[in-house]
Amino acid sequence: MEPSQGRDGADTGRRKRSKPDDIIAKKDRHSKRPEQVAPVAEEPAEEEEGHGLERFPDFSQEAGPTQETMLEAARMGIPHWLAHPTTIDCEAHAAIDDARLALSAHVRARCEAAGIESLFAVQAAVIPVLRAAHTAARLRQHMRDLCVSAPTGSGKTLAFVVPIVEQLRARVVVRLRALVVLPTKDLARQVRDSFAFFCTGTDLRVGLATGDASLPREQHALVPDMGSPLAGGSSAVDILVCTPGRLVDHLASTPNFTLQHLEFWVMDEADRLLGEAYQEWLPKVQASIEAAPVPSLDEHGGAIPRPDACTRRSRSAGLGALARPAARVQKLLFSATLTQNPAKLARLRLARPLYISVTGKGAGGTYAFPPTLDEFYATCPQDEKPLWLIYLLWERRIRGGVCFTKSLEAAHRLAQVVQTWAAVVPDGSWPGEKIVVAEYSSDLPPAQRAQTMRLFKQGKISLLVCSDLIARGMDIDQIAAVVNYDVPTHMSQYTHRVGRTARAGRHGAAYTLVAAPQAFHFKKMMKDNGHWGGCLRAIVPPKDALAGLRQQYEAALEKVGKVYE
Ligand SMILES: Nc1ncnc2c1ncn2[C@@H]1O[C@H](COP(=O)(O)OP(=O)(O)OP(=O)(O)O)[C@@H](O)[C@H]1O
């Protein structure tokens, strides 16, 4: 039966067939995988926030905190600043030439080159704070650390890229002054590209340390002089974008690599960075920033600071009466799902922190979503989920879709089933163009991953099936829809996954397939986070709507089943 016929045609009954779960969730032993390569870090299972001390009182954004919720926050040990965010309306854009932003002609020209007509709410809120802090900080030690929470796709990257470039543009000597840490290589590359774009036309140099290149190569790219120890270190870059593990490698083994000149320390996807040890990166970076520079020895063996040691932070340590108070590194945390765990934030020793929270759809709950996102869910039998995915592809005309599964293995097998199904659908029977499905996972060779992404961006792939590799932070314009094939285990995972679409004011749709055993958990998770009711709409296919798709689906299932026999 053709899919198009089947929509109104009758089902001829179900043949005996392999259960899709047996195929999709089977162990790896029969897997016909390409050559194994070192995997890229997958997004680990998110740690659930919201138990005991970690649970944040639910403040209504409109009404503001009541006396009761304030008391509750105090009782739970939540600091005042965390319980009282500065709330920004997501519609509060600002014109590029708005005087509060004080943007230079250079940055305005780069915005124009990027097609940016106005600044998004998070940018309009954060840029003036950072600009003012750095002008005033030279006179007064009043710089505040920032924690910024804003919906996915709301433009958080430029909220730190623009002010950092503005601040460093006028520097004379190259020093490592801005450190930007991200949890994965792909995200680090993406942010490096944003810096590179805004630094074009300036002398500023941007470095990347993710482990993509060998350690010696990275060392030479970052530190021009590794010969003898220099009190002030040595740097070939002003801005370093890195992953935490590689940063620790450089701190441990790159001569003259130093953080003593830092002015900005950005943690993007901060909740993920704070949620994992990454070789104890956090205390190591803190120790390195706070360490006094190593004095050089003069010819008489006395310790004197070499001229380069007169850094902002070493002045107070080395120059006695001439000492000025040490400048501080400004810490900037960004995430769509910023941790509200006071214990985790306390590890950062934030100074006079300011918490900026940009609203979105679902304001009032802990998580905010892009206002341009439409969310749906469909309750279906566990062993028919692939068929329901095919139904969504067909009925919702999903093109430029990303489908998230719970594991690499599940992604691999699901991709095989849907690919095989697409191949058995006779030409002409599918409304619109041919469906092309591809797998995108961390255990594919990097070249194959890059090629798949290229084809997806060119619109030659209709659906990418993947695990959580690109669930967080990845900014891909072409994603028009997200499918949660497996229900996310935590609300933050749901937020990041669905946030791959509906970015930068574009429309997008998110679909979640909820198998009966997960229905209770899914509904509870949504309700507990104030994201039920009008937020999601149920998809209920008309009777027999799936019948017409079943024949080819079962044929595909059987074919794939044979591979694993
Ligand atoms: N002012 C602007 N005008 C138009 N487009 C913008 C503007 N600012 C950012 N963008 C675009 O919006 C998209 C999303 O931005 P960005 O990746 O910074 O989002 P994000 O808030 O970091 O999302 P996530 O939480 O998912 O990481 C990017 O493609 C970016 O180029």
The ligand as an SDF file (V2000), in Angstrom:
LIG
                    3D

 31 33  0  0  0  0  0  0  0  0999 V2000
   20.6140   40.8270   17.5110 N   0  0  0  0  0  0  0  0  0  0  0  0
   20.4800   39.7990   16.6930 C   0  0  0  0  0  0  0  0  0  0  0  0
   19.7700   39.9220   15.5420 N   0  0  0  0  0  0  0  0  0  0  0  0
   19.6220   38.8620   14.7090 C   0  0  0  0  0  0  0  0  0  0  0  0
   20.1460   37.6400   14.9390 N   0  0  0  0  0  0  0  0  0  0  0  0
   20.8560   37.4750   16.0730 C   0  0  0  0  0  0  0  0  0  0  0  0
   21.0650   38.5450   16.9830 C   0  0  0  0  0  0  0  0  0  0  0  0
   21.8080   38.0710   18.0120 N   0  0  0  0  0  0  0  0  0  0  0  0
   22.0530   36.7790   17.7510 C   0  0  0  0  0  0  0  0  0  0  0  0
   21.4870   36.4190   16.5940 N   0  0  0  0  0  0  0  0  0  0  0  0
   21.4890   35.0790   16.0080 C   0  0  0  0  0  0  0  0  0  0  0  0
   20.6510   34.2770   16.8390 O   0  0  0  0  0  0  0  0  0  0  0  0
   21.0930   32.9330   16.8010 C   0  0  0  0  0  0  0  0  0  0  0  0
   21.1030   32.3540   18.2050 C   0  0  0  0  0  0  0  0  0  0  0  0
   22.0760   33.0060   18.9880 O   0  0  0  0  0  0  0  0  0  0  0  0
   22.9250   32.2320   20.0990 P   0  0  0  0  0  0  0  0  0  0  0  0
   23.5400   30.9980   19.5220 O   0  0  0  0  0  0  0  0  0  0  0  0
   23.8060   33.2000   20.7570 O   0  0  0  0  0  0  0  0  0  0  0  0
   21.7580   31.7710   21.0840 O   0  0  0  0  0  0  0  0  0  0  0  0
   21.8610   31.2740   22.5920 P   0  0  0  0  0  0  0  0  0  0  0  0
   20.9930   32.1610   23.4030 O   0  0  0  0  0  0  0  0  0  0  0  0
   23.2920   31.1500   22.9920 O   0  0  0  0  0  0  0  0  0  0  0  0
   21.1790   29.8440   22.4720 O   0  0  0  0  0  0  0  0  0  0  0  0
   21.5010   28.4730   23.2670 P   0  0  0  0  0  0  0  0  0  0  0  0
   21.0190   28.6640   24.6750 O   0  0  0  0  0  0  0  0  0  0  0  0
   20.7300   27.4430   22.5350 O   0  0  0  0  0  0  0  0  0  0  0  0
   22.9810   28.2660   23.2120 O   0  0  0  0  0  0  0  0  0  0  0  0
   22.4520   32.9440   16.1340 C   0  0  0  0  0  0  0  0  0  0  0  0
   22.3190   32.4610   14.8210 O   0  0  0  0  0  0  0  0  0  0  0  0
   22.8390   34.4050   16.1010 C   0  0  0  0  0  0  0  0  0  0  0  0
   23.6450   34.7300   14.9930 O   0  0  0  0  0  0  0  0  0  0  0  0
  1  2  1  0
  2  3  1  0
  2  7  2  0
  3  4  2  0
  4  5  1  0
  5  6  2  0
  6  7  1  0
  6 10  1  0
  7  8  1  0
  8  9  2  0
  9 10  1  0
 10 11  1  0
 11 12  1  0
 11 30  1  0
 12 13  1  0
 13 14  1  0
 13 28  1  0
 14 15  1  0
 15 16  1  0
 16 17  2  0
 16 18  1  0
 16 19  1  0
 19 20  1  0
 20 21  2  0
 20 22  1  0
 20 23  1  0
 23 24  1  0
 24 25  2  0
 24 26  1  0
 24 27  1  0
 28 29  1  0
 28 30  1  0
 30 31  1  0
M  END
$$$$
